[in-house]
Amino acid sequence: MPNGIAAGANFEAPRMQRLARWAQAIGRIAIGVMFLWSGAGKFGAIDQTVGYMHAYGMPASAALAWIAALIEFVGGIMLIVGWRTRWVAAVLFVFTLVASVVFHAYWSAPAGEATAQQVNFMKNVAIMGGLLLLFSYGSESFALERR
């Protein structure tokens, strides 16, 4: 390999490592903000959240609405600050999986709702992918607790 290419490759490695640290932190914070925002929205409209859950036949909708809001709100904060990232990513993964299957079951939705539910379901699949990466790698930078 010519010296210029090898030297260029060596020059790129530290730059890519710095970019990767920033990307990991920004990605973790972005997912955390999304959960924090969603949890705050549930707290701010808890009656509507209870009604939504009740419409889907959820037992103990009032209690589950508060629990869902708490999981999202606290989980979002934990991701943002990078504390217990692996643990909270696992909890949010399971939460998102259950919410996807229960509330975005596009395969059984009426024809007029199927596309919107499929979009929401697939969005949640992408979020779960990000949560699995956070579970795998933990917090590597800009976090209260690393890994």
SESE-435993 format. One record per residue (C-alpha): residue in one letter; x, y, z. Coordinates in steps of 0.05 Angstrom, whole numbers, padded with zeros to 5 digits, always signed. Each point is the difference from the previous one (the first is absolute). Layout:
// SESE-435993
aXYZ/...
//
This chain:
// SESE-435993
m+00000+00000+00000/p+00029+00069-00018/n+00023+00042+00059/g-00051+00055-00015/i-00059-00047+00007/a+00026-00031+00064/a+00015+00068+00030/g-00069+00024-00020/a-00032-00060+00032/n+00039+00012+00065/f-00021+00073-00002/e-00074-00019-00008/a-00003-00050+00058/p+00003+00052+00058/r-00049+00045-00037/m-00049-00057-00010/q+00006-00019+00073/r-00017+00071+00021/l-00059+00002-00048/a-00023-00068+00025/r+00001+00024+00072/w-00042+00061-00018/a-00047-00041-00043/q-00011-00050+00056/a-00015+00055+00050/i-00046+00038-00047/g-00037-00063-00019/r-00010-00020+00073/i-00023+00070+00018/a-00048+00003-00060/i-00033-00066+00020/g-00003+00025+00072/v-00033+00066-00020/m-00052-00038-00040/f-00019-00043+00060/l+00003+00059+00048/w-00046+00041-00046/s-00049-00058-00007/g-00002-00012+00075/a-00011+00074+00014/g-00056+00000-00051/k-00033-00059+00035/f+00006+00035+00068/g-00029+00064-00030/a-00059-00037-00030/i-00008-00059+00046/d-00076-00004-00009/q+00008-00006-00075/t+00054-00052+00010/v-00046-00040+00045/g-00056+00005-00051/y+00047-00022-00056/m+00023-00061+00039/h-00071-00016+00021/a-00022+00002-00073/y+00051-00054-00014/g-00028-00043+00056/m+00058+00009+00048/p-00019-00023+00070/a+00015+00050+00056/s+00009+00055-00052/a+00007+00055+00052/a+00058-00034+00035/l+00033-00022-00065/a-00004+00071-00028/w+00038+00027+00060/i+00051-00057-00004/a+00010+00011-00075/a+00010+00075+00011/l+00050-00013+00056/i+00039-00052-00040/e+00006+00047-00059/f+00015+00063+00040/v+00051-00030+00048/g+00030-00045-00054/g+00009+00060-00045/i+00036+00039+00054/m+00045-00060+00014/l+00019-00006-00073/i+00013+00074-00007/v+00048+00002+00059/g+00029-00068-00016/w-00014-00035+00065/r-00014-00075+00001/t-00005+00004-00075/r+00001-00075-00013/w-00053-00015+00053/v-00047+00056-00022/a+00009-00017-00074/a-00023-00071+00016/v-00061+00024+00038/l-00018+00050-00055/f+00010-00054-00053/v-00051-00046+00034/f-00047+00059+00012/t+00004+00020-00073/l-00009-00071-00025/v-00063-00009+00042/a-00028+00068-00020/s+00014-00015-00074/v-00037-00067+00002/v-00059+00026+00041/f-00011+00069-00028/h+00028-00003-00071/a-00023-00069-00024/y-00007+00021-00072/w-00014-00072-00021/s-00068+00003+00036/a-00016+00074-00008/p-00058+00024-00043/a+00020+00015-00072/g-00003+00075+00011/e+00049-00004+00059/a+00046-00056-00023/t+00051+00044-00035/a+00007+00050+00057/q+00006-00058+00050/q+00053-00034-00044/v+00040+00065-00002/n-00003+00006+00076/f+00017-00074+00008/m+00061+00006-00046/k+00022+00064+00034/n-00001-00038+00065/v+00041-00056-00031/a+00053+00052-00018/i-00002+00027+00071/m+00008-00070+00027/g+00061-00009-00045/g+00031+00063+00031/l-00017-00026+00070/l+00034-00066-00016/l+00063+00037-00021/l-00002+00039+00065/f-00009-00065+00038/s+00059-00030-00037/y+00049+00059+00007/g-00026+00038+00060/s+00021+00073+00010/e+00068+00013-00029/s+00006+00075+00005/f-00033+00061+00032/a-00034-00043+00052/l-00005-00006+00075/e+00017-00073-00005/r+00043-00028-00055/r-00019-00068-00029/
//
